[in-house]
Amino acid sequence: MPSFPIPPELAEDHEARIHPVLTLLLVLAVSGLGWALIFAVLFLRTL
């Protein structure tokens, strides 16, 4: 284990390399929920 603190960018890259599929699914889920919320608001505004 390194004795110096790890920058957040390196830590995030390390996690992304360990769990690329989980990271991709998380991004897709968040973006999917975001788009669903946007379309729901736009749809309700047109009623």
PDBQT receptor file of N, H, CA, C and O in Angstrom, charges set to zero:
ATOM      1  N   MET A   1       0.850  -1.204   0.000  1.00  0.00    +0.000 N 
ATOM      2  CA  MET A   1       0.000   0.000   0.000  1.00  0.00    +0.000 C 
ATOM      3  C   MET A   1       0.879   1.244   0.000  1.00  0.00    +0.000 C 
ATOM      4  O   MET A   1       1.839   1.318   0.768  1.00  0.00    +0.000 OA
ATOM      5  N   PRO A   2       0.574   2.207  -0.833  1.00  0.00    +0.000 N 
ATOM      6  CA  PRO A   2       1.371   3.445  -0.851  1.00  0.00    +0.000 C 
ATOM      7  C   PRO A   2       1.148   4.251   0.420  1.00  0.00    +0.000 C 
ATOM      8  O   PRO A   2       0.043   4.293   0.961  1.00  0.00    +0.000 OA
ATOM      9  N   SER A   3       2.216   4.890   0.886  1.00  0.00    +0.000 N 
ATOM     10  H   SER A   3       3.114   4.856   0.447  1.00  0.00    +0.000 HD
ATOM     11  CA  SER A   3       2.107   5.679   2.117  1.00  0.00    +0.000 C 
ATOM     12  C   SER A   3       1.602   7.087   1.837  1.00  0.00    +0.000 C 
ATOM     13  O   SER A   3       1.166   7.787   2.751  1.00  0.00    +0.000 OA
ATOM     14  N   PHE A   4       1.661   7.509   0.554  1.00  0.00    +0.000 N 
ATOM     15  H   PHE A   4       2.015   6.940  -0.188  1.00  0.00    +0.000 HD
ATOM     16  CA  PHE A   4       1.195   8.857   0.226  1.00  0.00    +0.000 C 
ATOM     17  C   PHE A   4      -0.280   8.806  -0.168  1.00  0.00    +0.000 C 
ATOM     18  O   PHE A   4      -0.745   7.786  -0.677  1.00  0.00    +0.000 OA
ATOM     19  N   PRO A   5      -1.017   9.886   0.060  1.00  0.00    +0.000 N 
ATOM     20  CA  PRO A   5      -2.452   9.895  -0.291  1.00  0.00    +0.000 C 
ATOM     21  C   PRO A   5      -2.650   9.787  -1.792  1.00  0.00    +0.000 C 
ATOM     22  O   PRO A   5      -1.890  10.358  -2.575  1.00  0.00    +0.000 OA
ATOM     23  N   ILE A   6      -3.675   9.050  -2.183  1.00  0.00    +0.000 N 
ATOM     24  H   ILE A   6      -4.292   8.587  -1.547  1.00  0.00    +0.000 HD
ATOM     25  CA  ILE A   6      -3.969   8.850  -3.603  1.00  0.00    +0.000 C 
ATOM     26  C   ILE A   6      -4.919   9.946  -4.073  1.00  0.00    +0.000 C 
ATOM     27  O   ILE A   6      -5.946  10.181  -3.437  1.00  0.00    +0.000 OA
ATOM     28  N   PRO A   7      -4.592  10.624  -5.183  1.00  0.00    +0.000 N 
ATOM     29  CA  PRO A   7      -5.515  11.642  -5.710  1.00  0.00    +0.000 C 
ATOM     30  C   PRO A   7      -6.853  11.010  -6.082  1.00  0.00    +0.000 C 
ATOM     31  O   PRO A   7      -6.894   9.851  -6.494  1.00  0.00    +0.000 OA
ATOM     32  N   PRO A   8      -7.946  11.760  -5.942  1.00  0.00    +0.000 N 
ATOM     33  CA  PRO A   8      -9.278  11.200  -6.252  1.00  0.00    +0.000 C 
ATOM     34  C   PRO A   8      -9.375  10.688  -7.682  1.00  0.00    +0.000 C 
ATOM     35  O   PRO A   8     -10.040   9.683  -7.934  1.00  0.00    +0.000 OA
ATOM     36  N   GLU A   9      -8.710  11.376  -8.636  1.00  0.00    +0.000 N 
ATOM     37  H   GLU A   9      -8.170  12.192  -8.431  1.00  0.00    +0.000 HD
ATOM     38  CA  GLU A   9      -8.800  10.939 -10.030  1.00  0.00    +0.000 C 
ATOM     39  C   GLU A   9      -8.212   9.539 -10.188  1.00  0.00    +0.000 C 
ATOM     40  O   GLU A   9      -8.795   8.686 -10.858  1.00  0.00    +0.000 OA
ATOM     41  N   LEU A  10      -7.055   9.309  -9.568  1.00  0.00    +0.000 N 
ATOM     42  H   LEU A  10      -6.582  10.002  -9.024  1.00  0.00    +0.000 HD
ATOM     43  CA  LEU A  10      -6.434   7.987  -9.674  1.00  0.00    +0.000 C 
ATOM     44  C   LEU A  10      -7.279   6.936  -8.975  1.00  0.00    +0.000 C 
ATOM     45  O   LEU A  10      -7.409   5.814  -9.464  1.00  0.00    +0.000 OA
ATOM     46  N   ALA A  11      -7.850   7.291  -7.840  1.00  0.00    +0.000 N 
ATOM     47  H   ALA A  11      -7.745   8.203  -7.443  1.00  0.00    +0.000 HD
ATOM     48  CA  ALA A  11      -8.690   6.342  -7.114  1.00  0.00    +0.000 C 
ATOM     49  C   ALA A  11      -9.912   5.972  -7.956  1.00  0.00    +0.000 C 
ATOM     50  O   ALA A  11     -10.290   4.803  -8.026  1.00  0.00    +0.000 OA
ATOM     51  N   GLU A  12     -10.525   6.967  -8.592  1.00  0.00    +0.000 N 
ATOM     52  H   GLU A  12     -10.218   7.917  -8.536  1.00  0.00    +0.000 HD
ATOM     53  CA  GLU A  12     -11.705   6.698  -9.418  1.00  0.00    +0.000 C 
ATOM     54  C   GLU A  12     -11.327   5.838 -10.625  1.00  0.00    +0.000 C 
ATOM     55  O   GLU A  12     -12.063   4.922 -10.993  1.00  0.00    +0.000 OA
ATOM     56  N   ASP A  13     -10.157   6.140 -11.249  1.00  0.00    +0.000 N 
ATOM     57  H   ASP A  13      -9.560   6.884 -10.950  1.00  0.00    +0.000 HD
ATOM     58  CA  ASP A  13      -9.716   5.335 -12.388  1.00  0.00    +0.000 C 
ATOM     59  C   ASP A  13      -9.464   3.895 -11.947  1.00  0.00    +0.000 C 
ATOM     60  O   ASP A  13      -9.795   2.954 -12.669  1.00  0.00    +0.000 OA
ATOM     61  N   HIS A  14      -8.881   3.728 -10.767  1.00  0.00    +0.000 N 
ATOM     62  H   HIS A  14      -8.612   4.492 -10.181  1.00  0.00    +0.000 HD
ATOM     63  CA  HIS A  14      -8.606   2.380 -10.262  1.00  0.00    +0.000 C 
ATOM     64  C   HIS A  14      -9.915   1.622 -10.061  1.00  0.00    +0.000 C 
ATOM     65  O   HIS A  14     -10.027   0.459 -10.448  1.00  0.00    +0.000 OA
ATOM     66  N   GLU A  15     -10.896   2.274  -9.462  1.00  0.00    +0.000 N 
ATOM     67  H   GLU A  15     -10.805   3.219  -9.148  1.00  0.00    +0.000 HD
ATOM     68  CA  GLU A  15     -12.194   1.628  -9.246  1.00  0.00    +0.000 C 
ATOM     69  C   GLU A  15     -12.856   1.313 -10.583  1.00  0.00    +0.000 C 
ATOM     70  O   GLU A  15     -13.471   0.258 -10.737  1.00  0.00    +0.000 OA
ATOM     71  N   ALA A  16     -12.735   2.219 -11.548  1.00  0.00    +0.000 N 
ATOM     72  H   ALA A  16     -12.236   3.076 -11.423  1.00  0.00    +0.000 HD
ATOM     73  CA  ALA A  16     -13.358   1.996 -12.851  1.00  0.00    +0.000 C 
ATOM     74  C   ALA A  16     -12.712   0.799 -13.550  1.00  0.00    +0.000 C 
ATOM     75  O   ALA A  16     -13.393   0.047 -14.247  1.00  0.00    +0.000 OA
ATOM     76  N   ARG A  17     -11.395   0.619 -13.365  1.00  0.00    +0.000 N 
ATOM     77  H   ARG A  17     -10.842   1.229 -12.798  1.00  0.00    +0.000 HD
ATOM     78  CA  ARG A  17     -10.732  -0.528 -13.990  1.00  0.00    +0.000 C 
ATOM     79  C   ARG A  17     -11.128  -1.826 -13.299  1.00  0.00    +0.000 C 
ATOM     80  O   ARG A  17     -11.195  -2.877 -13.936  1.00  0.00    +0.000 OA
ATOM     81  N   ILE A  18     -11.391  -1.752 -11.987  1.00  0.00    +0.000 N 
ATOM     82  H   ILE A  18     -11.336  -0.898 -11.470  1.00  0.00    +0.000 HD
ATOM     83  CA  ILE A  18     -11.768  -2.962 -11.253  1.00  0.00    +0.000 C 
ATOM     84  C   ILE A  18     -13.197  -3.375 -11.612  1.00  0.00    +0.000 C 
ATOM     85  O   ILE A  18     -13.468  -4.559 -11.813  1.00  0.00    +0.000 OA
ATOM     86  N   HIS A  19     -14.103  -2.410 -11.693  1.00  0.00    +0.000 N 
ATOM     87  H   HIS A  19     -13.882  -1.449 -11.530  1.00  0.00    +0.000 HD
ATOM     88  CA  HIS A  19     -15.516  -2.718 -11.954  1.00  0.00    +0.000 C 
ATOM     89  C   HIS A  19     -16.005  -1.946 -13.187  1.00  0.00    +0.000 C 
ATOM     90  O   HIS A  19     -16.877  -1.086 -13.057  1.00  0.00    +0.000 OA
ATOM     91  N   PRO A  20     -15.466  -2.231 -14.376  1.00  0.00    +0.000 N 
ATOM     92  CA  PRO A  20     -15.913  -1.467 -15.558  1.00  0.00    +0.000 C 
ATOM     93  C   PRO A  20     -17.384  -1.694 -15.870  1.00  0.00    +0.000 C 
ATOM     94  O   PRO A  20     -18.087  -0.765 -16.268  1.00  0.00    +0.000 OA
ATOM     95  N   VAL A  21     -17.855  -2.929 -15.692  1.00  0.00    +0.000 N 
ATOM     96  H   VAL A  21     -17.285  -3.684 -15.368  1.00  0.00    +0.000 HD
ATOM     97  CA  VAL A  21     -19.258  -3.229 -16.004  1.00  0.00    +0.000 C 
ATOM     98  C   VAL A  21     -20.176  -2.554 -15.001  1.00  0.00    +0.000 C 
ATOM     99  O   VAL A  21     -21.188  -1.964 -15.379  1.00  0.00    +0.000 OA
ATOM    100  N   LEU A  22     -19.825  -2.638 -13.711  1.00  0.00    +0.000 N 
ATOM    101  H   LEU A  22     -19.002  -3.117 -13.404  1.00  0.00    +0.000 HD
ATOM    102  CA  LEU A  22     -20.662  -2.006 -12.691  1.00  0.00    +0.000 C 
ATOM    103  C   LEU A  22     -20.684  -0.498 -12.880  1.00  0.00    +0.000 C 
ATOM    104  O   LEU A  22     -21.725   0.139 -12.717  1.00  0.00    +0.000 OA
ATOM    105  N   THR A  23     -19.528   0.075 -13.227  1.00  0.00    +0.000 N 
ATOM    106  H   THR A  23     -18.682  -0.443 -13.360  1.00  0.00    +0.000 HD
ATOM    107  CA  THR A  23     -19.479   1.521 -13.457  1.00  0.00    +0.000 C 
ATOM    108  C   THR A  23     -20.356   1.894 -14.648  1.00  0.00    +0.000 C 
ATOM    109  O   THR A  23     -21.090   2.882 -14.601  1.00  0.00    +0.000 OA
ATOM    110  N   LEU A  24     -20.278   1.095 -15.723  1.00  0.00    +0.000 N 
ATOM    111  H   LEU A  24     -19.682   0.293 -15.761  1.00  0.00    +0.000 HD
ATOM    112  CA  LEU A  24     -21.087   1.381 -16.911  1.00  0.00    +0.000 C 
ATOM    113  C   LEU A  24     -22.572   1.274 -16.582  1.00  0.00    +0.000 C 
ATOM    114  O   LEU A  24     -23.366   2.121 -16.990  1.00  0.00    +0.000 OA
ATOM    115  N   LEU A  25     -22.946   0.229 -15.841  1.00  0.00    +0.000 N 
ATOM    116  H   LEU A  25     -22.301  -0.460 -15.509  1.00  0.00    +0.000 HD
ATOM    117  CA  LEU A  25     -24.355   0.068 -15.474  1.00  0.00    +0.000 C 
ATOM    118  C   LEU A  25     -24.827   1.220 -14.596  1.00  0.00    +0.000 C 
ATOM    119  O   LEU A  25     -25.954   1.696 -14.734  1.00  0.00    +0.000 OA
ATOM    120  N   LEU A  26     -23.949   1.668 -13.684  1.00  0.00    +0.000 N 
ATOM    121  H   LEU A  26     -23.034   1.281 -13.571  1.00  0.00    +0.000 HD
ATOM    122  CA  LEU A  26     -24.331   2.775 -12.807  1.00  0.00    +0.000 C 
ATOM    123  C   LEU A  26     -24.550   4.040 -13.629  1.00  0.00    +0.000 C 
ATOM    124  O   LEU A  26     -25.520   4.765 -13.410  1.00  0.00    +0.000 OA
ATOM    125  N   VAL A  27     -23.646   4.307 -14.580  1.00  0.00    +0.000 N 
ATOM    126  H   VAL A  27     -22.858   3.718 -14.758  1.00  0.00    +0.000 HD
ATOM    127  CA  VAL A  27     -23.788   5.503 -15.421  1.00  0.00    +0.000 C 
ATOM    128  C   VAL A  27     -25.062   5.411 -16.257  1.00  0.00    +0.000 C 
ATOM    129  O   VAL A  27     -25.802   6.387 -16.376  1.00  0.00    +0.000 OA
ATOM    130  N   LEU A  28     -25.314   4.240 -16.835  1.00  0.00    +0.000 N 
ATOM    131  H   LEU A  28     -24.713   3.447 -16.738  1.00  0.00    +0.000 HD
ATOM    132  CA  LEU A  28     -26.518   4.072 -17.653  1.00  0.00    +0.000 C 
ATOM    133  C   LEU A  28     -27.772   4.235 -16.804  1.00  0.00    +0.000 C 
ATOM    134  O   LEU A  28     -28.748   4.837 -17.250  1.00  0.00    +0.000 OA
ATOM    135  N   ALA A  29     -27.752   3.704 -15.587  1.00  0.00    +0.000 N 
ATOM    136  H   ALA A  29     -26.959   3.215 -15.225  1.00  0.00    +0.000 HD
ATOM    137  CA  ALA A  29     -28.925   3.817 -14.720  1.00  0.00    +0.000 C 
ATOM    138  C   ALA A  29     -29.179   5.272 -14.357  1.00  0.00    +0.000 C 
ATOM    139  O   ALA A  29     -30.316   5.740 -14.413  1.00  0.00    +0.000 OA
ATOM    140  N   VAL A  30     -28.121   5.990 -13.985  1.00  0.00    +0.000 N 
ATOM    141  H   VAL A  30     -27.197   5.610 -13.939  1.00  0.00    +0.000 HD
ATOM    142  CA  VAL A  30     -28.293   7.395 -13.594  1.00  0.00    +0.000 C 
ATOM    143  C   VAL A  30     -28.763   8.217 -14.785  1.00  0.00    +0.000 C 
ATOM    144  O   VAL A  30     -29.690   9.017 -14.658  1.00  0.00    +0.000 OA
ATOM    145  N   SER A  31     -28.125   8.026 -15.956  1.00  0.00    +0.000 N 
ATOM    146  H   SER A  31     -27.372   7.377 -16.059  1.00  0.00    +0.000 HD
ATOM    147  CA  SER A  31     -28.524   8.804 -17.128  1.00  0.00    +0.000 C 
ATOM    148  C   SER A  31     -29.933   8.412 -17.566  1.00  0.00    +0.000 C 
ATOM    149  O   SER A  31     -30.706   9.262 -18.009  1.00  0.00    +0.000 OA
ATOM    150  N   GLY A  32     -30.265   7.136 -17.443  1.00  0.00    +0.000 N 
ATOM    151  H   GLY A  32     -29.637   6.446 -17.083  1.00  0.00    +0.000 HD
ATOM    152  CA  GLY A  32     -31.607   6.685 -17.806  1.00  0.00    +0.000 C 
ATOM    153  C   GLY A  32     -32.659   7.315 -16.907  1.00  0.00    +0.000 C 
ATOM    154  O   GLY A  32     -33.705   7.756 -17.382  1.00  0.00    +0.000 OA
ATOM    155  N   LEU A  33     -32.380   7.358 -15.604  1.00  0.00    +0.000 N 
ATOM    156  H   LEU A  33     -31.530   7.000 -15.218  1.00  0.00    +0.000 HD
ATOM    157  CA  LEU A  33     -33.326   7.993 -14.680  1.00  0.00    +0.000 C 
ATOM    158  C   LEU A  33     -33.438   9.477 -14.982  1.00  0.00    +0.000 C 
ATOM    159  O   LEU A  33     -34.524  10.052 -14.905  1.00  0.00    +0.000 OA
ATOM    160  N   GLY A  34     -32.317  10.096 -15.326  1.00  0.00    +0.000 N 
ATOM    161  H   GLY A  34     -31.435   9.629 -15.388  1.00  0.00    +0.000 HD
ATOM    162  CA  GLY A  34     -32.336  11.526 -15.648  1.00  0.00    +0.000 C 
ATOM    163  C   GLY A  34     -33.203  11.801 -16.871  1.00  0.00    +0.000 C 
ATOM    164  O   GLY A  34     -34.030  12.713 -16.864  1.00  0.00    +0.000 OA
ATOM    165  N   TRP A  35     -33.002  10.991 -17.937  1.00  0.00    +0.000 N 
ATOM    166  H   TRP A  35     -32.330  10.251 -17.943  1.00  0.00    +0.000 HD
ATOM    167  CA  TRP A  35     -33.806  11.191 -19.146  1.00  0.00    +0.000 C 
ATOM    168  C   TRP A  35     -35.277  10.892 -18.869  1.00  0.00    +0.000 C 
ATOM    169  O   TRP A  35     -36.152  11.598 -19.370  1.00  0.00    +0.000 OA
ATOM    170  N   ALA A  36     -35.562   9.853 -18.077  1.00  0.00    +0.000 N 
ATOM    171  H   ALA A  36     -34.851   9.280 -17.671  1.00  0.00    +0.000 HD
ATOM    172  CA  ALA A  36     -36.956   9.528 -17.756  1.00  0.00    +0.000 C 
ATOM    173  C   ALA A  36     -37.609  10.689 -17.015  1.00  0.00    +0.000 C 
ATOM    174  O   ALA A  36     -38.763  11.026 -17.278  1.00  0.00    +0.000 OA
ATOM    175  N   LEU A  37     -36.871  11.301 -16.090  1.00  0.00    +0.000 N 
ATOM    176  H   LEU A  37     -35.933  11.027 -15.876  1.00  0.00    +0.000 HD
ATOM    177  CA  LEU A  37     -37.420  12.431 -15.336  1.00  0.00    +0.000 C 
ATOM    178  C   LEU A  37     -37.671  13.614 -16.268  1.00  0.00    +0.000 C 
ATOM    179  O   LEU A  37     -38.704  14.277 -16.170  1.00  0.00    +0.000 OA
ATOM    180  N   ILE A  38     -36.721  13.879 -17.177  1.00  0.00    +0.000 N 
ATOM    181  H   ILE A  38     -35.882  13.341 -17.257  1.00  0.00    +0.000 HD
ATOM    182  CA  ILE A  38     -36.889  15.008 -18.110  1.00  0.00    +0.000 C 
ATOM    183  C   ILE A  38     -38.114  14.783 -18.993  1.00  0.00    +0.000 C 
ATOM    184  O   ILE A  38     -38.939  15.682 -19.158  1.00  0.00    +0.000 OA
ATOM    185  N   PHE A  39     -38.230  13.569 -19.566  1.00  0.00    +0.000 N 
ATOM    186  H   PHE A  39     -37.560  12.839 -19.432  1.00  0.00    +0.000 HD
ATOM    187  CA  PHE A  39     -39.367  13.302 -20.453  1.00  0.00    +0.000 C 
ATOM    188  C   PHE A  39     -40.684  13.332 -19.684  1.00  0.00    +0.000 C 
ATOM    189  O   PHE A  39     -41.702  13.765 -20.224  1.00  0.00    +0.000 OA
ATOM    190  N   ALA A  40     -40.681  12.878 -18.428  1.00  0.00    +0.000 N 
ATOM    191  H   ALA A  40     -39.854  12.526 -17.989  1.00  0.00    +0.000 HD
ATOM    192  CA  ALA A  40     -41.901  12.917 -17.626  1.00  0.00    +0.000 C 
ATOM    193  C   ALA A  40     -42.330  14.361 -17.396  1.00  0.00    +0.000 C 
ATOM    194  O   ALA A  40     -43.515  14.678 -17.497  1.00  0.00    +0.000 OA
ATOM    195  N   VAL A  41     -41.377  15.240 -17.090  1.00  0.00    +0.000 N 
ATOM    196  H   VAL A  41     -40.414  14.983 -17.008  1.00  0.00    +0.000 HD
ATOM    197  CA  VAL A  41     -41.711  16.651 -16.862  1.00  0.00    +0.000 C 
ATOM    198  C   VAL A  41     -42.225  17.279 -18.153  1.00  0.00    +0.000 C 
ATOM    199  O   VAL A  41     -43.223  18.000 -18.140  1.00  0.00    +0.000 OA
ATOM    200  N   LEU A  42     -41.544  17.008 -19.273  1.00  0.00    +0.000 N 
ATOM    201  H   LEU A  42     -40.734  16.422 -19.283  1.00  0.00    +0.000 HD
ATOM    202  CA  LEU A  42     -41.991  17.580 -20.550  1.00  0.00    +0.000 C 
ATOM    203  C   LEU A  42     -43.377  17.057 -20.911  1.00  0.00    +0.000 C 
ATOM    204  O   LEU A  42     -44.214  17.813 -21.404  1.00  0.00    +0.000 OA
ATOM    205  N   PHE A  43     -43.627  15.771 -20.672  1.00  0.00    +0.000 N 
ATOM    206  H   PHE A  43     -42.947  15.157 -20.272  1.00  0.00    +0.000 HD
ATOM    207  CA  PHE A  43     -44.926  15.190 -20.999  1.00  0.00    +0.000 C 
ATOM    208  C   PHE A  43     -46.022  15.808 -20.144  1.00  0.00    +0.000 C 
ATOM    209  O   PHE A  43     -47.102  16.114 -20.650  1.00  0.00    +0.000 OA
ATOM    210  N   LEU A  44     -45.758  15.997 -18.849  1.00  0.00    +0.000 N 
ATOM    211  H   LEU A  44     -44.881  15.748 -18.438  1.00  0.00    +0.000 HD
ATOM    212  CA  LEU A  44     -46.769  16.588 -17.968  1.00  0.00    +0.000 C 
ATOM    213  C   LEU A  44     -47.027  18.044 -18.342  1.00  0.00    +0.000 C 
ATOM    214  O   LEU A  44     -48.147  18.533 -18.190  1.00  0.00    +0.000 OA
ATOM    215  N   ARG A  45     -45.995  18.743 -18.833  1.00  0.00    +0.000 N 
ATOM    216  H   ARG A  45     -45.086  18.345 -18.957  1.00  0.00    +0.000 HD
ATOM    217  CA  ARG A  45     -46.185  20.153 -19.207  1.00  0.00    +0.000 C 
ATOM    218  C   ARG A  45     -47.066  20.283 -20.444  1.00  0.00    +0.000 C 
ATOM    219  O   ARG A  45     -47.723  21.308 -20.627  1.00  0.00    +0.000 OA
ATOM    220  N   THR A  46     -47.090  19.250 -21.304  1.00  0.00    +0.000 N 
ATOM    221  H   THR A  46     -46.556  18.417 -21.155  1.00  0.00    +0.000 HD
ATOM    222  CA  THR A  46     -47.887  19.331 -22.528  1.00  0.00    +0.000 C 
ATOM    223  C   THR A  46     -49.341  18.970 -22.277  1.00  0.00    +0.000 C 
ATOM    224  O   THR A  46     -50.185  19.199 -23.143  1.00  0.00    +0.000 OA
ATOM    225  N   LEU A  47     -49.656  18.409 -21.107  1.00  0.00    +0.000 N 
ATOM    226  H   LEU A  47     -48.970  18.223 -20.404  1.00  0.00    +0.000 HD
ATOM    227  CA  LEU A  47     -51.053  18.034 -20.836  1.00  0.00    +0.000 C 
ATOM    228  C   LEU A  47     -51.895  19.269 -20.571  1.00  0.00    +0.000 C 
ATOM    229  O   LEU A  47     -53.095  19.156 -20.324  1.00  0.00    +0.000 OA
TER     230      LEU A  47
